[in-house]
Amino acid sequence: MNAPFIPAKQLKLIKIGNSVGVILPRETLAKMGVELGDTVDVTDSPEGIGLRRHDDGFAVQMEAAREVMKRRRNALRELAK
C-alpha cells in the first residue's frame, strides 16, 4: 500500500555567518515537538534526507548497530545475498 501524497513545502536557504541555514515554519516545529535550543538529528536514506527530534536512546542504539555492522561486515554481506 502506498503512503498518501503529502505536498512538499518549499523553504528558502539563507546565509547565517559562514554557514547556510533554513527557517522552519512554526507548524513544522510544533509537529516535530521541538523548540528553540533543542537538538535535532539529520538522517540520510534512499528516500531522502530526514529531520527528527533528537532521541538519546535512538542515538545509542544506532551507535551499537554501526559497531556491529563494522565488526560483522562480511557476515552481513553474505546474509544480504
Residue pairs with C-beta under 8 A, 6 or more apart in sequence:
9 25
9 28
11 22
11 23
11 24
11 25
12 22
12 23
13 20
13 21
13 22
14 20
14 21
14 22
14 23
15 21
24 32
29 35
32 40
32 51
32 52
32 53
33 53
34 40
34 53
38 53
38 54
39 54
40 51
40 52
40 53
40 54
41 51
41 52
41 53
41 54
41 55
41 58
41 59
42 49
42 50
42 51
43 49
43 50
43 51
43 52
44 50
69 76
